[in-house]
Amino acid sequence: MIVRLYHFIAIQRAPNGLKQRIAGPLRPAIQLLLFLFILSLNACNIAKHLPANERLYAGTDIVMNADSAVSKDEQDNLKEQLGALARPRPNKQLFGFPYKVGLYYLFGEPRKNGFRAWFRRKFGEEPVLASAKAISSNTPVWKATLQNEGYFGSNVTGVLKEIGYKARGVYTVGVKQRFSIDTIVFIDTTNIRQSMKSALRFAARRTIIKKGDPYRFDNLKLERERVSQAIKQRGFYYFLPDYLAILADNDTARHRTTLYFAIKPDMPEAAGLPYGIRNVFLYPNYSLSTAQADTNLSKAYKSEERYTIVDSTKRFNPKLFRDIVTVQPGKRYNSRTQDLTLSRFINVGAFKFVRNRFEPYQQGDSAALDVHYYLTPYPTKSVRAELDGTSRSNNFNGSQVVLSWRDRNALRRAELLTINTNVGIEFQIGGGQQSITNYRFGADALLSFPRLVSPIRFKYDERRQALPKTNATLSYQKIIRGGLYDLNSFQTTFGYAWRQNQQVEHVFQPFNITYVLPSNISTAFIDSASNNPFIFRQLLTVKNAKQLILSSLYSFNYNTSLRSASATTFRLATNAEIAGNIINLFAKKRDDNGDKIIFKVPFAQYLRLDADARLYTKLTPKITWANRLFGGLGITYGNSKGLQLPLTKQYFVGGSNSIRAFRPRAIGPGLFTRDTIRNALLFQDGGGDIKLEANTEIRAKFTKYIEGAVFVDAGNIWTYSDNDIFGAEAQAKFSSDFYKQIAIGAGVGIRIDLSYFLVRFDLATPLRKPYKTNGSEWVINQIAFGSSDWRKQNLVFNIAVGYPF
């Protein structure tokens, strides 16, 4: 206590000048040094407050004594694995000093729930004491871990090493050569039926443990679980992994292990019987409050598939259950079909709760099961109103009101009908002083079928946990752009979506029809175009926006397995769209420009391909390295030969979800640039047919709610054909010199994670402008944070919702 009093008195009695310097704002480095100085003065108090003959536990040291056959990587992995198992955990330290323990003792023992108690609880940490018992407890755990990893015969010893008021646990680990798998043998014991022997031989064909694999006890447990599931899929309802024995025979000379899998002789008789399915009962209107009426079999009826259905209101068409239920009466029980049935009931979206019960029936050697499915449906119809915040890739942000009506059983087979109406306003963030404000009005309808709607009946793959979907949409949207003009957009689509497995998803839309019609072009907008070539280009784009697009789209999406323990996650989304080919075969009429028309409107012809690849790597539990690479190509021909892609299909760069150091549409195609600070973008005057973009970002989680990021973005867009829209000096067409036209930017960001959504704030500046600036594309040497003009021209602040990728 004397040291603390002397320290505070010294500060109070300091000369006036020193008092002013201390009272004023200290630089972070000085603050840190002062903090460490205060804590160092309290080091003696830590020793003073510790119980007699006790030491503060300072951590664990591991000394590896390994055989020559054990590689350096193996030793490092073992060191990390054993260190994670070490107990107790030492107190947190800063430069070797247990600062939280120092704060714990800073004001002495608290009397009641006053300031001292609050300070100790808020900032301090109770000391972790060294104990010989901890050493003796860790050594058997480490030995067992080494044995489970195949390092048989390895040894662990440990001692406490005292240094002042601290002590460290020092362990010596003697690591022997690791054993590997030699042979795997499945034994048919005489105490089991022939059907069980057949199931065991079936399970042996797909073993996950291969010859030459390192011995790992965890892999043995996984293999036992796999064998158990394979046996249950052959009808053995009561079989458990515990009924399977694994014996290991070690060859110490060759460091090889032979594994023997066998059914335990004391397995219950019921577990060795294969069961069949006798009856399947479905209760699709089940609830706890009316359970007796909902399960009254006197009101049941049989479906074509011999399901017994209790649904007196006939709320659901029995064909729905034909698509969902894979458990069939008269067939052998299979745990896989049972899991698929439950998964499909959950994923179909019509049932809030799903529960099942198996009722065994046995007569002599015949064993069977009655299966009961209790299904509690969602309310069929619902209405919902939403107030949403919107953030688009072109940096338009705003809000909208959405009124939604939903019917979860529109045609009695769990079809989902959704009708939405919306009204919204959008304004441009980072678009300069003359940002454009848009008003949106729209309505759309979506009808989703949990099956493939086709004149041909498909038999679904029994391995799919979710049924395929058929989606039909119809939508209309009107945009009023700053009183300059209106854009009316009509769209209808019809297509299919299905999952091949947990990682792969396919979407095929054979019919996509989009019709865009401009209207109410203001006189002021037309008059301003006569004196401004920049606005004139926009006027031409508005007038030519009237277009009909008839296309087909295929999408392929891949995600790495969610069950993977790997620190790396990969995602790939690809799209292929072709437009105008089918209608071109039947269209005969042409307009004054020679373009083929239908309903007096020219239709677009193009091929559009793009791919979006994303790679996420966890560097530490709180730091993630995220990467994205995007490539897109649009080729126009026929009616659209020599033109760009339709405006709604073009690519753009810049903005909060693209190259964040550049404002929306501030760069490209090629060397073309727009002054997005002094000139308002009254209309999107054209993007590109080709896009290349790469992004990399380090994301660090500071707290539960706050994240930080540093990032670098690069890319540009180009046209596929020569045209005069952007001028010859823009070099807008893609060429072999494309790499010389790449824009690069970097920045930092803060993200607020609110669980349901994430709010993102990114501040970025260009590093390379593809158009020359004072004779050079690189502008790193021009960075001048102290200049207001430089900040206005080069610092771009983005606000968005969600991650950029």
Order of alpha helices (4+ residues) and beta strands (2+ residues): alpha-alpha-alpha-alpha-beta-alpha-alpha-alpha-alpha-beta-beta-beta-alpha-alpha-beta-beta-beta-alpha-beta-beta-alpha-alpha-beta-beta-beta-beta-beta-beta-beta-beta-beta-alpha-alpha-beta-beta-alpha-beta-beta-beta-beta-beta-beta-beta-beta-beta-alpha-beta
